[in-house]
Amino acid sequence: MDFYDVVRSRRSIRAYKPAPIEPEKLDRILQAGRLAPSACNLQPWAFLLVTDPGTRKDFIKVYKQPWLCEAPVILVICADTKKAWKRWDGQEYWQVDCAIAMQNMISAATAEGLGTCWIAAFDEPACVKLLNLPAHIRPVVITPIGYAAETKDPVADRLPLEDILHRERW
Ligand SMILES: Cc1cc2nc3c(=O)[nH]c(=O)nc-3n(C[C@H](O)[C@H](O)[C@H](O)COP(=O)(O)O)c2cc1C
Protein backbone atom coordinates (compact mmCIF):
# COMPACT_ATOMS: atom_id res chain seq x y z
CA MET A 1 0.00 0.00 0.00
CA ASP A 2 1.24 3.50 -0.91
CA PHE A 3 2.33 5.60 2.13
CA TYR A 4 -0.44 8.18 1.62
CA ASP A 5 -3.06 5.43 1.31
CA VAL A 6 -1.83 4.09 4.68
CA VAL A 7 -2.17 7.56 6.24
CA ARG A 8 -5.69 8.02 4.86
CA SER A 9 -7.02 4.53 5.56
CA ARG A 10 -5.67 4.03 9.12
CA ARG A 11 -8.57 4.36 11.57
CA SER A 12 -9.06 3.36 15.19
CA ILE A 13 -10.60 -0.11 15.13
CA ARG A 14 -12.70 -1.09 18.13
CA ALA A 15 -14.06 -4.49 17.01
CA TYR A 16 -11.86 -7.49 16.14
CA LYS A 17 -12.24 -10.93 14.58
CA PRO A 18 -10.62 -13.76 16.59
CA ALA A 19 -8.60 -14.87 13.50
CA PRO A 20 -4.87 -15.12 14.29
CA ILE A 21 -2.29 -12.87 12.62
CA GLU A 22 0.17 -14.48 10.22
CA PRO A 23 3.57 -14.59 12.03
CA GLU A 24 5.40 -12.98 9.07
CA LYS A 25 3.00 -10.01 9.16
CA LEU A 26 3.52 -9.56 12.89
CA ASP A 27 7.27 -9.76 12.40
CA ARG A 28 7.21 -7.03 9.73
CA ILE A 29 5.13 -4.82 12.04
CA LEU A 30 7.57 -5.26 14.95
CA GLN A 31 10.54 -4.63 12.65
CA ALA A 32 8.91 -1.33 11.60
CA GLY A 33 8.82 -0.35 15.28
CA ARG A 34 12.45 -1.37 15.79
CA LEU A 35 13.53 0.86 12.88
CA ALA A 36 11.92 4.00 14.32
CA PRO A 37 14.12 7.01 15.07
CA SER A 38 14.71 8.08 18.69
CA ALA A 39 16.55 10.88 20.47
CA CYS A 40 20.33 10.20 20.25
CA ASN A 41 19.35 6.79 18.83
CA LEU A 42 18.97 5.53 22.40
CA GLN A 43 15.97 3.35 21.45
CA PRO A 44 14.49 3.49 24.96
CA TRP A 45 11.62 1.13 24.16
CA ALA A 46 10.53 -2.43 24.76
CA PHE A 47 7.66 -4.07 22.90
CA LEU A 48 5.59 -6.45 24.99
CA LEU A 49 3.43 -8.87 23.00
CA VAL A 50 0.50 -10.59 24.65
CA THR A 51 -1.24 -13.42 22.80
CA ASP A 52 -2.15 -15.81 25.64
CA PRO A 53 -6.00 -15.86 25.84
CA GLY A 54 -5.99 -15.81 29.67
CA THR A 55 -3.68 -12.79 29.89
CA ARG A 56 -5.63 -11.00 27.14
CA LYS A 57 -8.83 -11.54 29.16
CA ASP A 58 -7.09 -10.05 32.20
CA PHE A 59 -6.57 -6.80 30.26
CA ILE A 60 -10.11 -5.87 31.28
CA LYS A 61 -8.46 -4.84 34.59
CA VAL A 62 -6.15 -2.53 32.61
CA TYR A 63 -8.62 -1.05 30.11
CA LYS A 64 -12.35 -1.42 30.65
CA GLN A 65 -13.35 -2.10 27.03
CA PRO A 66 -13.84 -5.77 26.06
CA TRP A 67 -12.85 -5.21 22.41
CA LEU A 68 -9.20 -4.90 23.47
CA CYS A 69 -9.18 -8.47 24.82
CA GLU A 70 -10.92 -9.77 21.68
CA ALA A 71 -7.97 -8.99 19.38
CA PRO A 72 -5.55 -11.93 18.94
CA VAL A 73 -2.59 -9.71 19.83
CA ILE A 74 -2.20 -6.96 22.40
CA LEU A 75 0.97 -4.89 22.01
CA VAL A 76 2.22 -2.76 24.89
CA ILE A 77 4.89 -0.20 24.05
CA CYS A 78 7.02 0.36 27.14
CA ALA A 79 9.73 2.93 27.86
CA ASP A 80 12.98 2.11 29.59
CA THR A 81 13.24 5.38 31.53
CA LYS A 82 16.86 4.64 32.53
CA LYS A 83 17.90 4.51 28.86
CA ALA A 84 15.98 7.52 27.59
CA TRP A 85 17.33 10.92 26.52
CA LYS A 86 16.66 13.98 28.66
CA ARG A 87 17.05 17.53 27.39
CA TRP A 88 19.35 19.93 29.31
CA ASP A 89 16.28 21.58 30.92
CA GLY A 90 15.17 18.22 32.29
CA GLN A 91 12.43 17.59 29.70
CA GLU A 92 12.12 13.82 29.17
CA TYR A 93 11.54 12.41 25.67
CA TRP A 94 10.73 8.73 26.22
CA GLN A 95 7.05 9.25 25.47
CA VAL A 96 7.93 10.87 22.15
CA ASP A 97 10.33 8.05 21.21
CA CYS A 98 7.75 5.40 22.09
CA ALA A 99 5.01 7.26 20.20
CA ILE A 100 7.14 7.26 17.04
CA ALA A 101 7.78 3.50 17.33
CA MET A 102 4.06 2.98 17.95
CA GLN A 103 3.03 5.01 14.91
CA ASN A 104 5.51 3.07 12.72
CA MET A 105 3.92 -0.19 13.89
CA ILE A 106 0.37 1.11 13.49
CA SER A 107 1.17 2.25 9.95
CA ALA A 108 2.80 -1.11 9.17
CA ALA A 109 -0.25 -2.94 10.52
CA THR A 110 -2.49 -0.81 8.28
CA ALA A 111 -0.30 -1.67 5.27
CA GLU A 112 -0.68 -5.37 6.22
CA GLY A 113 -4.49 -5.04 6.23
CA LEU A 114 -4.75 -5.20 10.03
CA GLY A 115 -6.61 -3.01 12.51
CA THR A 116 -5.15 -1.20 15.52
CA CYS A 117 -6.15 1.44 18.05
CA TRP A 118 -3.98 3.75 20.13
CA ILE A 119 -4.90 3.27 23.79
CA ALA A 120 -3.56 5.71 26.37
CA ALA A 121 -6.52 5.81 28.77
CA PHE A 122 -5.47 2.68 30.64
CA ASP A 123 -4.82 2.01 34.30
CA GLU A 124 -1.02 2.13 34.58
CA PRO A 125 -0.68 0.45 38.02
CA ALA A 126 -2.97 -2.39 36.84
CA CYS A 127 -0.83 -2.78 33.69
CA VAL A 128 2.41 -2.84 35.71
CA LYS A 129 0.95 -5.51 37.98
CA LEU A 130 -0.47 -7.69 35.21
CA LEU A 131 2.73 -7.64 33.13
CA ASN A 132 5.17 -7.69 36.06
CA LEU A 133 6.99 -4.57 34.84
CA PRO A 134 10.07 -3.42 36.77
CA ALA A 135 9.99 0.12 38.23
CA HIS A 136 12.06 1.74 35.43
CA ILE A 137 9.84 0.28 32.68
CA ARG A 138 6.78 2.48 32.02
CA PRO A 139 3.92 1.34 29.78
CA VAL A 140 3.30 4.25 27.40
CA VAL A 141 0.67 3.05 24.99
CA ILE A 142 -1.26 -0.10 24.11
CA THR A 143 -2.75 -1.32 20.85
CA PRO A 144 -4.76 -4.36 19.87
CA ILE A 145 -3.70 -5.85 16.53
CA GLY A 146 -6.03 -8.03 14.50
CA TYR A 147 -8.42 -8.26 11.60
CA ALA A 148 -11.13 -5.62 11.87
CA ALA A 149 -14.71 -6.68 12.52
CA GLU A 150 -15.92 -3.21 11.51
CA THR A 151 -15.36 -1.07 8.44
CA LYS A 152 -14.52 2.60 8.59
CA ASP A 153 -14.23 5.30 5.98
CA PRO A 154 -10.85 6.94 5.38
CA VAL A 155 -9.85 9.78 7.75
CA ALA A 156 -12.00 12.88 7.19
CA ASP A 157 -12.74 14.62 10.50
CA ARG A 158 -9.57 16.68 10.74
CA LEU A 159 -8.97 20.41 11.00
CA PRO A 160 -8.29 22.09 7.66
CA LEU A 161 -4.65 22.96 7.03
CA GLU A 162 -5.36 26.69 7.04
CA ASP A 163 -6.47 26.40 10.70
CA ILE A 164 -3.24 24.79 11.88
CA LEU A 165 -0.51 26.01 9.54
CA HIS A 166 1.50 29.08 10.50
CA ARG A 167 4.17 30.54 8.27
CA GLU A 168 7.36 32.23 9.45
CA ARG A 169 5.83 33.48 12.77
CA TRP A 170 2.80 32.59 14.95
C1 LIG B 1 -2.19 9.35 22.04
C2 LIG B 1 -3.54 8.71 21.71
C3 LIG B 1 -4.26 8.11 22.72
C4 LIG B 1 -5.48 7.49 22.44
N1 LIG B 1 -6.13 6.81 23.44
C5 LIG B 1 -7.27 6.16 23.14
C6 LIG B 1 -7.92 5.37 24.14
O1 LIG B 1 -7.47 5.25 25.27
N2 LIG B 1 -9.05 4.70 23.78
C7 LIG B 1 -9.58 4.78 22.52
O2 LIG B 1 -10.60 4.14 22.26
N3 LIG B 1 -8.98 5.53 21.55
C8 LIG B 1 -7.85 6.21 21.84
N4 LIG B 1 -7.21 6.93 20.86
C9 LIG B 1 -7.78 6.98 19.50
C10 LIG B 1 -8.37 8.36 19.16
O3 LIG B 1 -9.61 8.51 19.81
C11 LIG B 1 -8.52 8.43 17.63
O4 LIG B 1 -7.24 8.31 17.03
C12 LIG B 1 -9.15 9.74 17.15
O5 LIG B 1 -10.47 9.86 17.64
C13 LIG B 1 -9.20 9.83 15.63
O6 LIG B 1 -9.89 8.71 15.08
P1 LIG B 1 -9.16 7.71 14.06
O7 LIG B 1 -7.98 7.11 14.77
O8 LIG B 1 -10.19 6.66 13.72
O9 LIG B 1 -8.74 8.48 12.85
C14 LIG B 1 -6.00 7.55 21.12
C15 LIG B 1 -5.25 8.17 20.11
C16 LIG B 1 -4.03 8.72 20.39
C17 LIG B 1 -3.23 9.32 19.25
Ligand as a Chemical Component Dictionary entry (heavy atoms), coordinates in Angstrom:
data_LIG
# 
_chem_comp.id                   LIG 
_chem_comp.type                 NON-POLYMER 
_chem_comp.pdbx_formal_charge   0 
_chem_comp.three_letter_code    LIG 
# 
loop_
_chem_comp_atom.comp_id 
_chem_comp_atom.atom_id 
_chem_comp_atom.alt_atom_id 
_chem_comp_atom.type_symbol 
_chem_comp_atom.charge 
_chem_comp_atom.model_Cartn_x 
_chem_comp_atom.model_Cartn_y 
_chem_comp_atom.model_Cartn_z 
_chem_comp_atom.pdbx_ordinal 
LIG C1  C1  C 0 -2.190  9.345 22.037 1  
LIG C2  C2  C 0 -3.536  8.706 21.714 2  
LIG C3  C3  C 0 -4.255  8.113 22.723 3  
LIG C4  C4  C 0 -5.480  7.493 22.439 4  
LIG N1  N1  N 0 -6.133  6.807 23.435 5  
LIG C5  C5  C 0 -7.274  6.157 23.143 6  
LIG C6  C6  C 0 -7.922  5.366 24.139 7  
LIG O1  O1  O 0 -7.468  5.253 25.268 8  
LIG N2  N2  N 0 -9.046  4.705 23.782 9  
LIG C7  C7  C 0 -9.577  4.781 22.522 10 
LIG O2  O2  O 0 -10.601 4.138 22.264 11 
LIG N3  N3  N 0 -8.980  5.530 21.548 12 
LIG C8  C8  C 0 -7.852  6.212 21.837 13 
LIG N4  N4  N 0 -7.211  6.933 20.856 14 
LIG C9  C9  C 0 -7.781  6.979 19.498 15 
LIG C10 C10 C 0 -8.367  8.355 19.155 16 
LIG O3  O3  O 0 -9.605  8.511 19.806 17 
LIG C11 C11 C 0 -8.518  8.432 17.628 18 
LIG O4  O4  O 0 -7.236  8.312 17.026 19 
LIG C12 C12 C 0 -9.146  9.742 17.146 20 
LIG O5  O5  O 0 -10.470 9.857 17.644 21 
LIG C13 C13 C 0 -9.196  9.826 15.625 22 
LIG O6  O6  O 0 -9.892  8.709 15.082 23 
LIG P1  P1  P 0 -9.161  7.714 14.057 24 
LIG O7  O7  O 0 -7.980  7.109 14.771 25 
LIG O8  O8  O 0 -10.191 6.658 13.721 26 
LIG O9  O9  O 0 -8.736  8.484 12.850 27 
LIG C14 C14 C 0 -6.005  7.551 21.122 28 
LIG C15 C15 C 0 -5.252  8.165 20.113 29 
LIG C16 C16 C 0 -4.032  8.722 20.388 30 
LIG C17 C17 C 0 -3.234  9.320 19.249 31 
# 
loop_
_chem_comp_bond.comp_id 
_chem_comp_bond.atom_id_1 
_chem_comp_bond.atom_id_2 
_chem_comp_bond.value_order 
_chem_comp_bond.pdbx_ordinal 
LIG C1  C2  SING 1  
LIG C2  C3  SING 2  
LIG C2  C16 DOUB 3  
LIG C3  C4  DOUB 4  
LIG C4  N1  SING 5  
LIG C4  C14 SING 6  
LIG N1  C5  DOUB 7  
LIG C5  C6  SING 8  
LIG C5  C8  SING 9  
LIG C6  O1  DOUB 10 
LIG C6  N2  SING 11 
LIG N2  C7  SING 12 
LIG C7  O2  DOUB 13 
LIG C7  N3  SING 14 
LIG N3  C8  DOUB 15 
LIG C8  N4  SING 16 
LIG N4  C9  SING 17 
LIG N4  C14 SING 18 
LIG C9  C10 SING 19 
LIG C10 O3  SING 20 
LIG C10 C11 SING 21 
LIG C11 O4  SING 22 
LIG C11 C12 SING 23 
LIG C12 O5  SING 24 
LIG C12 C13 SING 25 
LIG C13 O6  SING 26 
LIG O6  P1  SING 27 
LIG P1  O7  DOUB 28 
LIG P1  O8  SING 29 
LIG P1  O9  SING 30 
LIG C14 C15 DOUB 31 
LIG C15 C16 SING 32 
LIG C16 C17 SING 33 
# 
